[in-house]
């Protein structure tokens, strides 16, 4: 019987022989820490306290409204209509995104799909197209587009990669030994998939589905363009007319309640399971299934999805660009918006990923009521529409610290609170697949906790951190409402300029901004895809 291959520790972790020598010289191994590091707990609590500012704003304004007025506004027919629209949108879109994301990942990673490497990139490509640009393209192609099914169409085409990318990475990294054992016990291919493979996708699918749902709760531009009313579009209308009116605040409070329900459901579905495997070098390649007569239908289905999600937006944007001519590129506003978007995107990505690490580390390594509460608070805040968070920051800044109003620091702080789940979900997945046993082994062999954390855990989680940063960069490029309210005077981004022109039905003038957003997003989307493959050991 062959002997199992030895597990290789990352560079910087003492080997077994070194541990024996050290022990012989009288060095006592350091005890493993059973409590979370105090510094990480302190930083995570400070981050969460800052994230509660917008929620406190909503709660305070709700209380100041009064019980009678609040109940009258919450239970009026208009609120129930918006609640029905939002829930219907989520109940249809989220399952569709899961089916498309998991199905596409399975075809690319586990079948002999022809051109699977090309399809792997194309299935992630819609992330490079902002949802409101997608809506702009579809409205240009079909001017009468509106209503719930139009919203489902655009949201599904824009957001299914949020499920596909983590699902594909997880499928690539799974140890096929478990599947081979199930098959040897007589289970067929489909039963192996549903009983062995699908349960191991639970963390990735639950996290991706939560991101999709949060996008649907906070999205404004895509639904406003097709005149489909959700809580976010209604709140924006209320704040435009009354700035800080009671009706808008009550809608925001209902939206926060919906988010709480989503977070509880996601936490129950995710559970506390871990699927770490020590030693990526010993992993065998997963078995691929032949498609046979299903090859042609699979190719046709993926082609249709690529045309709808990528082909239509690109074609319509290029069409408007050609109609506008060369003069639409010869504006000073275009260059200024490009630079502002690049700078804010990179700054927001780096800061948000760094801020998310203490929360992800506590949630993965020291799961308990504290880590769950901290994570929940940040998810609740990020689910709030950008307009509500921005107005909360405006109110607090003007009353408490007037000097920070309309500064880059305040705008980046808003980006952190809005987009921290995008970094947090990726970091959690990376830490879950970075075996904590390796870090514990490094500590037991004499390495200080901080050194073991940096040399082992951070190195293994780096690809996931890069993926999270790429997602944040994409989100900052696409952010609209918070940027409009919080950006320093004279600062214009590609998103805000695109929205200003498209709102005036100047589709040709808006086209260059759309193309630049797509052009900037495409490399980051490809980086995200490549990092997910690197995390899977490919």
C-alpha positions as CSV (number, residue, x, y, z in Angstrom):
1,X,0.0,0.0,0.0
2,X,1.4,3.4,-1.0
3,X,2.4,5.8,1.7
4,X,0.5,9.1,1.7
5,X,2.6,12.1,0.5
6,X,4.1,14.3,3.2
7,X,2.4,17.7,3.7
8,X,4.7,20.6,2.9
9,X,4.5,23.6,5.1
10,X,4.8,27.1,3.6
11,X,8.1,29.0,3.7
12,X,8.8,30.4,7.2
13,X,7.2,27.6,9.1
14,X,9.9,25.4,10.9
15,X,10.1,21.8,9.7
16,X,9.8,18.9,12.1
17,X,13.6,18.4,12.3
18,X,14.0,22.0,13.4
19,X,11.4,21.6,16.1
20,X,13.3,18.6,17.5
21,X,16.6,20.4,17.7
22,X,15.0,23.4,19.4
23,X,13.3,21.2,21.9
24,X,16.6,19.5,22.7
25,X,18.1,22.9,23.4
26,X,15.4,23.6,26.0
27,X,13.1,25.9,24.1
28,X,9.5,25.4,25.2
29,X,6.8,25.6,22.4
30,X,4.5,28.6,22.7
31,X,1.0,27.7,23.9
32,X,-1.7,28.1,21.3
33,X,-3.9,31.1,21.8
34,X,-7.5,30.1,22.5
35,X,-8.9,33.7,22.7
36,X,-8.9,36.1,19.8
37,X,-6.1,38.7,19.8
38,X,-7.2,41.8,21.8
39,X,-5.9,44.2,19.1
40,X,-7.9,42.5,16.4
41,X,-11.0,42.5,18.5
42,X,-10.5,46.2,19.3
43,X,-10.1,47.2,15.7
44,X,-13.1,45.1,14.6
45,X,-15.2,46.8,17.3
46,X,-14.1,50.3,16.2
47,X,-14.9,49.5,12.6
48,X,-18.3,48.2,13.6
49,X,-19.0,51.3,15.7
50,X,-18.3,53.5,12.7
51,X,-20.6,51.3,10.6
52,X,-23.5,51.8,13.0
53,X,-23.6,55.5,12.3
54,X,-25.9,55.2,9.3
55,X,-28.1,52.7,11.1
56,X,-28.2,55.0,14.1
57,X,-29.3,57.8,11.8
58,X,-32.2,55.7,10.5
59,X,-33.2,54.6,14.0
60,X,-33.0,58.2,15.4
61,X,-35.1,59.7,12.6
62,X,-37.6,56.9,13.0
63,X,-38.0,57.5,16.7
64,X,-38.2,61.3,16.2
65,X,-41.0,60.8,13.6
66,X,-43.3,59.4,16.3
67,X,-45.2,56.1,16.6
68,X,-48.4,57.2,15.0
69,X,-46.8,58.9,12.0
70,X,-44.3,56.0,11.6
71,X,-46.9,53.3,11.5
72,X,-49.1,55.3,9.1
73,X,-46.2,55.6,6.7
74,X,-44.9,52.0,7.0
75,X,-48.3,50.3,6.6
76,X,-49.6,52.5,3.8
77,X,-50.4,50.9,0.4
78,X,-47.4,52.4,-1.3
79,X,-45.0,50.8,1.2
80,X,-46.7,47.4,0.7
81,X,-46.4,47.8,-3.1
82,X,-42.7,48.6,-2.9
83,X,-42.2,45.6,-0.5
84,X,-44.0,43.3,-2.9
85,X,-41.9,44.6,-5.9
86,X,-38.6,44.1,-4.0
87,X,-39.4,40.7,-2.6
88,X,-40.7,39.5,-6.0
89,X,-37.5,40.7,-7.6
90,X,-35.3,38.9,-5.1
91,X,-37.4,35.6,-5.1
92,X,-37.0,35.4,-8.9
93,X,-33.6,36.8,-9.4
94,X,-31.6,35.1,-6.7
95,X,-32.6,31.5,-7.6
96,X,-31.9,32.3,-11.3
97,X,-28.4,33.6,-10.4
98,X,-27.7,30.5,-8.4
99,X,-28.8,28.2,-11.2
100,X,-26.8,30.1,-13.8
101,X,-23.8,30.5,-11.6
102,X,-23.6,26.9,-10.3
103,X,-24.6,25.4,-13.7
104,X,-22.0,27.4,-15.5
105,X,-19.3,26.6,-13.0
106,X,-20.1,22.9,-13.2
107,X,-20.0,22.9,-17.0
108,X,-16.6,24.7,-17.1
109,X,-14.9,22.9,-14.2
110,X,-16.4,19.4,-14.2
111,X,-17.3,18.5,-17.8
112,X,-15.5,18.0,-21.1
113,X,-17.0,21.3,-22.4
114,X,-15.3,22.4,-25.6
115,X,-13.6,25.7,-25.2
116,X,-14.0,25.6,-21.4
117,X,-11.2,28.1,-20.8
118,X,-12.9,30.7,-23.1
119,X,-16.3,30.1,-21.5
120,X,-14.7,30.4,-18.0
121,X,-13.7,34.0,-18.8
122,X,-16.9,34.9,-20.7
123,X,-19.1,33.7,-17.8
124,X,-17.3,36.2,-15.5
125,X,-17.3,39.0,-18.0
126,X,-20.7,40.6,-17.1
127,X,-19.1,41.9,-13.9
128,X,-17.2,44.3,-16.1
129,X,-20.5,45.9,-17.2
130,X,-22.2,48.1,-14.5
131,X,-25.8,47.2,-14.0
132,X,-27.0,50.7,-15.0
133,X,-25.0,50.5,-18.2
134,X,-26.6,47.2,-18.9
135,X,-30.0,48.8,-18.3
136,X,-29.0,51.7,-20.6
137,X,-28.1,49.3,-23.4
138,X,-31.3,47.3,-23.1
139,X,-33.5,50.4,-23.0
140,X,-31.7,51.6,-26.1
141,X,-32.4,48.2,-27.8
142,X,-35.9,47.8,-26.5
143,X,-37.3,51.3,-25.7
144,X,-40.5,50.0,-24.1
145,X,-38.6,47.8,-21.6
146,X,-40.1,48.2,-18.0
147,X,-41.6,46.2,-15.2
148,X,-40.7,43.3,-13.0
149,X,-39.5,40.9,-15.7
150,X,-37.3,43.6,-17.2
151,X,-35.8,44.1,-13.8
152,X,-35.3,40.4,-13.4
153,X,-33.6,40.2,-16.8
154,X,-31.2,43.0,-16.2
155,X,-30.4,42.0,-12.6
156,X,-29.8,38.4,-13.4
157,X,-27.5,39.2,-16.4
158,X,-25.6,41.6,-14.2
159,X,-25.2,39.7,-11.0
160,X,-25.1,35.9,-11.7
161,X,-21.2,36.1,-11.8
162,X,-21.3,36.8,-8.1
163,X,-22.3,33.2,-7.6
164,X,-20.4,31.8,-10.6
165,X,-16.9,32.9,-9.6
166,X,-16.8,31.5,-6.0
167,X,-18.6,28.4,-7.1
168,X,-16.1,27.8,-9.9
169,X,-13.2,28.4,-7.5
170,X,-14.6,26.0,-5.0
171,X,-15.3,23.3,-7.6
172,X,-11.7,23.6,-8.7
173,X,-10.2,23.2,-5.3
174,X,-12.4,20.3,-4.0
175,X,-10.5,17.2,-3.2
176,X,-11.9,14.5,-5.6
177,X,-11.1,11.7,-3.2
178,X,-14.4,12.2,-1.5
179,X,-16.3,12.0,-4.8
180,X,-14.3,8.9,-5.8
181,X,-15.2,7.2,-2.5
182,X,-18.9,8.0,-3.1
183,X,-18.7,6.6,-6.6
184,X,-17.0,3.5,-5.4
185,X,-19.9,2.9,-3.1
186,X,-22.3,2.8,-6.0
187,X,-23.5,6.3,-6.3
188,X,-24.1,7.6,-9.9
189,X,-22.8,10.9,-11.2
190,X,-25.9,12.9,-10.4
191,X,-26.2,11.5,-6.9
192,X,-22.6,12.2,-6.3
193,X,-23.2,15.8,-7.4
194,X,-26.2,16.4,-5.2
195,X,-25.0,14.5,-2.1
196,X,-21.2,15.2,-2.2
197,X,-20.4,18.2,-4.4
198,X,-23.3,20.5,-3.8
199,X,-23.0,20.4,0.0
200,X,-19.4,21.6,-0.3
201,X,-20.6,24.5,-2.4
202,X,-22.8,25.7,0.4
203,X,-20.5,28.5,1.7
204,X,-19.7,29.8,-1.8
205,X,-23.3,29.7,-3.0
206,X,-24.7,31.2,0.2
207,X,-22.2,34.1,0.2
208,X,-22.7,34.7,-3.5
209,X,-26.5,34.7,-3.2
210,X,-26.3,37.1,-0.3
211,X,-24.2,39.5,-2.4
212,X,-26.8,39.3,-5.2
213,X,-29.6,40.0,-2.7
214,X,-27.7,43.0,-1.3
215,X,-27.2,44.4,-4.7
216,X,-30.9,44.1,-5.5
217,X,-31.7,45.9,-2.3
218,X,-29.3,48.8,-2.9
219,X,-29.4,49.1,-6.8
220,X,-30.8,52.4,-8.0
221,X,-29.7,53.3,-11.5
222,X,-30.6,50.1,-13.3
223,X,-34.2,50.0,-12.0
224,X,-34.8,53.8,-12.3
225,X,-33.9,53.6,-16.0
226,X,-36.6,51.0,-16.7
227,X,-39.0,52.7,-14.3
228,X,-39.4,49.8,-12.0
229,X,-40.1,50.9,-8.5
230,X,-38.2,49.4,-5.6
231,X,-37.5,50.7,-2.1
232,X,-34.3,52.2,-3.3
233,X,-35.8,54.1,-6.2
234,X,-38.7,55.3,-4.0
235,X,-36.3,56.5,-1.2
236,X,-34.2,58.4,-3.8
237,X,-37.4,60.1,-5.0
238,X,-38.4,61.0,-1.5
239,X,-35.0,62.5,-0.6
240,X,-34.8,64.4,-3.8
241,X,-38.1,66.1,-2.9
242,X,-37.8,66.5,0.9
243,X,-34.0,65.8,1.5
244,X,-34.6,64.3,5.0
245,X,-38.3,63.5,5.0
246,X,-40.2,61.1,7.2
247,X,-41.5,59.0,4.3
248,X,-38.0,58.2,3.0
249,X,-36.8,57.4,6.5
250,X,-39.6,54.9,7.1
251,X,-38.9,53.2,3.8
252,X,-35.3,52.9,4.8
253,X,-36.2,51.3,8.1
254,X,-38.3,48.7,6.3
255,X,-35.4,48.0,3.9
256,X,-33.1,47.4,6.9
257,X,-35.6,45.0,8.3
258,X,-35.6,43.0,5.1
259,X,-31.8,42.9,5.1
260,X,-31.8,41.5,8.7
261,X,-34.1,38.6,7.5
262,X,-31.7,37.9,4.6
263,X,-28.7,37.8,6.8
264,X,-30.3,35.4,9.3
265,X,-31.3,33.1,6.4
266,X,-27.8,33.2,4.9
267,X,-26.2,32.4,8.2
268,X,-28.4,29.4,8.7
269,X,-27.7,28.1,5.2
270,X,-24.0,28.7,5.5
271,X,-23.6,27.0,8.9
272,X,-20.2,26.4,10.5
273,X,-18.8,23.8,8.1
274,X,-15.1,24.0,7.0
275,X,-13.7,22.4,3.9
276,X,-10.0,23.0,4.2
277,X,-7.4,20.6,2.8
278,X,-3.8,20.6,3.8
279,X,-1.3,20.5,1.0
280,X,-2.5,21.7,-2.4
281,X,0.3,19.8,-4.1
282,X,-1.1,16.4,-3.2
283,X,-4.5,17.1,-4.8
284,X,-5.5,15.0,-7.8
285,X,-7.4,16.7,-10.7
286,X,-11.2,16.4,-10.5
287,X,-12.7,14.0,-12.9
288,X,-14.6,15.5,-15.8
289,X,-17.8,14.1,-17.2
290,X,-18.3,13.6,-20.9
291,X,-21.3,15.6,-22.3
292,X,-22.0,13.5,-25.3
293,X,-25.2,14.5,-27.0
294,X,-25.5,17.4,-24.5
295,X,-22.5,19.1,-25.9
296,X,-24.5,21.1,-28.5
297,X,-27.3,22.3,-26.1
298,X,-24.7,23.3,-23.5
299,X,-22.8,25.4,-26.1
300,X,-26.0,27.0,-27.4
301,X,-27.1,27.9,-23.8
302,X,-23.8,29.4,-22.9
303,X,-23.7,31.3,-26.2
304,X,-27.2,32.7,-25.6
305,X,-26.2,33.8,-22.1
306,X,-23.0,35.5,-23.3
307,X,-24.9,37.4,-26.1
308,X,-27.6,38.6,-23.6
309,X,-25.2,39.5,-20.8
310,X,-22.2,40.9,-22.8
311,X,-23.1,41.1,-26.5
312,X,-26.1,43.4,-26.2
313,X,-24.5,46.0,-23.8
314,X,-21.3,46.1,-25.9
315,X,-23.1,46.4,-29.2
316,X,-25.5,49.1,-28.1
317,X,-22.7,51.1,-26.4
318,X,-20.5,50.9,-29.5
319,X,-23.5,51.9,-31.7
320,X,-24.1,55.1,-29.7
321,X,-20.4,55.8,-29.7
322,X,-20.2,55.6,-33.5
323,X,-23.3,57.8,-33.8
324,X,-21.7,60.4,-31.6
325,X,-18.6,60.7,-33.6
326,X,-15.1,61.8,-32.5
327,X,-16.3,65.0,-30.8
328,X,-17.8,63.1,-27.9
329,X,-14.3,62.1,-26.8
330,X,-12.9,65.6,-27.0
331,X,-14.0,66.9,-23.6
332,X,-12.1,67.9,-20.5
333,X,-14.8,66.3,-18.3
334,X,-13.9,62.9,-19.7
335,X,-10.3,63.0,-18.7
336,X,-11.1,64.4,-15.3
337,X,-13.7,61.7,-14.6
338,X,-11.3,59.0,-15.7
339,X,-8.6,60.1,-13.3
340,X,-11.1,60.5,-10.4
341,X,-12.5,57.0,-11.0
342,X,-9.1,55.4,-11.1
343,X,-7.9,57.1,-7.9
344,X,-11.1,56.6,-5.9
345,X,-11.3,53.0,-7.1
346,X,-7.8,52.0,-6.1
347,X,-8.0,53.8,-2.8
348,X,-11.4,52.4,-1.9
349,X,-10.2,48.8,-2.8
350,X,-7.1,48.9,-0.6
351,X,-8.7,50.5,2.4
352,X,-11.9,48.3,2.3
353,X,-9.9,45.1,2.0
354,X,-7.6,46.1,4.9
355,X,-10.6,47.1,7.1
356,X,-12.4,43.8,6.3
357,X,-9.6,41.5,7.4
358,X,-10.1,41.8,11.2
359,X,-13.8,41.0,10.8
360,X,-13.1,38.0,8.5
361,X,-10.4,36.7,10.7
362,X,-12.6,36.8,13.8
363,X,-15.5,35.2,11.9
364,X,-13.4,32.3,10.6
365,X,-11.0,31.6,13.4
366,X,-13.0,32.6,16.5
367,X,-16.6,32.0,15.5
368,X,-19.0,33.0,18.3
369,X,-21.6,35.5,19.2
370,X,-19.2,38.5,19.1
371,X,-17.9,37.8,15.6
372,X,-21.4,37.1,14.3
373,X,-22.7,40.3,15.8
374,X,-19.8,42.3,14.3
375,X,-20.3,40.7,10.9
376,X,-24.1,41.2,11.0
377,X,-23.8,44.9,11.8
378,X,-21.5,45.5,8.8
379,X,-23.8,43.6,6.5
380,X,-26.8,45.6,7.7
381,X,-25.0,48.9,7.0
382,X,-23.8,47.8,3.6
383,X,-27.3,46.8,2.5
384,X,-28.6,50.3,3.0
385,X,-28.9,52.4,-0.2
386,X,-26.0,54.7,-0.9
387,X,-28.4,57.7,-0.7
388,X,-29.3,56.8,2.9
389,X,-25.7,56.2,4.0
390,X,-24.6,59.4,2.3
391,X,-27.3,61.5,3.9
392,X,-26.4,60.0,7.3
393,X,-22.8,61.0,6.7
394,X,-23.8,64.4,5.6
395,X,-25.9,65.0,8.7
396,X,-23.3,63.6,11.2
397,X,-20.4,65.5,9.5
398,X,-22.2,68.8,9.4
399,X,-23.3,68.5,13.1
400,X,-20.2,66.9,14.6
401,X,-17.1,67.4,12.3
402,X,-17.9,70.0,9.7
403,X,-14.3,70.0,8.4
404,X,-14.6,66.5,6.9
405,X,-17.7,67.3,4.8
406,X,-17.1,66.9,1.1
407,X,-13.6,65.5,1.6
408,X,-12.0,62.4,0.0
409,X,-11.7,60.8,3.4
410,X,-15.4,60.9,4.0
411,X,-16.2,59.6,0.6
412,X,-13.8,56.6,1.0
413,X,-15.3,55.9,4.4
414,X,-18.7,55.7,2.7
415,X,-17.2,53.3,0.1
416,X,-15.8,51.1,2.9
417,X,-19.2,50.8,4.7
418,X,-21.0,50.2,1.4
419,X,-18.7,47.6,-0.1
420,X,-17.1,45.8,2.8
421,X,-19.2,42.6,2.2
422,X,-17.5,42.2,-1.2
423,X,-14.1,42.0,0.5
424,X,-15.4,40.1,3.6
425,X,-17.0,37.3,1.7
426,X,-13.8,36.6,-0.3
427,X,-11.6,36.9,2.7
428,X,-13.8,34.5,4.7
429,X,-13.6,32.0,1.9
430,X,-9.9,32.4,1.6
431,X,-9.4,32.0,5.4
432,X,-11.7,28.9,5.4
433,X,-9.4,27.2,2.9
434,X,-6.3,28.3,4.7
435,X,-6.0,25.5,7.3
436,X,-5.7,26.9,10.7
437,X,-3.7,23.8,11.7
438,X,-0.7,25.2,9.8
439,X,-0.8,28.4,11.7
440,X,-1.1,26.5,15.0
441,X,1.8,24.2,14.0
442,X,3.9,27.3,13.4
443,X,3.1,28.6,16.8
444,X,3.7,25.3,18.5
445,X,7.2,25.1,16.8
446,X,8.2,28.5,18.3
447,X,7.0,31.2,15.9
448,X,5.3,34.2,17.6
449,X,1.6,34.5,16.8
450,X,2.0,37.6,14.6
451,X,4.8,36.0,12.6
452,X,2.8,32.8,12.1
453,X,-0.2,34.9,11.0
454,X,1.8,36.9,8.4
455,X,3.9,34.0,7.0
456,X,1.2,31.3,6.9
457,X,-2.4,32.6,7.0
458,X,-1.9,35.9,5.2
459,X,0.1,34.3,2.4
460,X,-2.6,31.6,1.9
461,X,-5.4,34.1,2.0
462,X,-3.7,36.6,-0.4
463,X,-5.4,35.4,-3.6
464,X,-8.8,35.8,-1.9
465,X,-7.8,39.3,-0.7
466,X,-6.9,40.3,-4.2
467,X,-10.2,39.0,-5.5
468,X,-12.1,41.0,-2.8
469,X,-10.1,44.1,-3.7
470,X,-11.0,43.6,-7.4
471,X,-14.7,43.4,-6.5
472,X,-14.5,46.6,-4.4
473,X,-12.7,48.4,-7.3
474,X,-15.5,47.4,-9.6
475,X,-18.1,48.5,-7.0
476,X,-16.5,51.9,-6.6
477,X,-16.4,52.4,-10.3
478,X,-20.1,51.7,-10.5
479,X,-21.2,53.7,-7.4
480,X,-23.5,56.6,-8.1
481,X,-25.6,58.0,-5.3
482,X,-23.1,58.3,-2.4
483,X,-20.5,59.8,-4.8
484,X,-23.0,62.5,-5.9
485,X,-23.6,63.6,-2.4
486,X,-20.2,63.1,-0.7
487,X,-17.6,63.8,-3.3
488,X,-15.5,67.0,-3.0
489,X,-16.6,70.0,-5.0
490,X,-15.7,69.6,-8.6
491,X,-15.0,65.9,-8.4
492,X,-16.8,64.0,-11.2
493,X,-16.5,60.2,-11.9
494,X,-17.3,58.2,-14.9
495,X,-20.5,56.9,-13.2
496,X,-21.8,60.3,-12.2
497,X,-21.1,61.9,-15.6
498,X,-22.7,58.9,-17.4
499,X,-25.8,59.2,-15.2
500,X,-26.1,62.9,-15.8
501,X,-25.9,62.5,-19.6
502,X,-28.1,59.4,-19.9
503,X,-30.7,61.1,-17.6
504,X,-30.9,63.8,-20.3
505,X,-31.5,61.2,-23.0
506,X,-28.0,62.1,-24.4
507,X,-27.2,58.4,-25.0
508,X,-24.4,59.3,-27.5
509,X,-22.7,61.6,-25.0
510,X,-23.0,59.0,-22.3
511,X,-21.5,56.2,-24.4
512,X,-17.8,57.1,-23.9
513,X,-18.2,57.1,-20.2
514,X,-19.9,53.7,-20.4
515,X,-17.0,52.3,-22.6
516,X,-14.4,53.6,-20.2
517,X,-16.1,52.0,-17.2
518,X,-16.3,48.7,-19.1
519,X,-12.7,49.1,-20.2
520,X,-11.5,49.7,-16.6
521,X,-13.6,47.0,-15.2
522,X,-12.6,44.3,-17.7
523,X,-8.9,43.9,-16.4
524,X,-10.1,43.8,-12.8
525,X,-12.7,41.2,-13.7
526,X,-10.0,39.1,-15.4
527,X,-7.8,39.5,-12.4
528,X,-10.6,38.4,-10.1
529,X,-11.1,35.3,-12.3
530,X,-7.3,34.5,-12.4
531,X,-7.0,35.0,-8.6
532,X,-9.9,32.6,-8.1
533,X,-8.1,30.0,-10.2
534,X,-4.8,30.6,-8.3
535,X,-6.7,30.1,-5.0
536,X,-7.8,26.8,-6.4
537,X,-4.2,25.8,-7.1
538,X,-4.4,26.1,-10.9
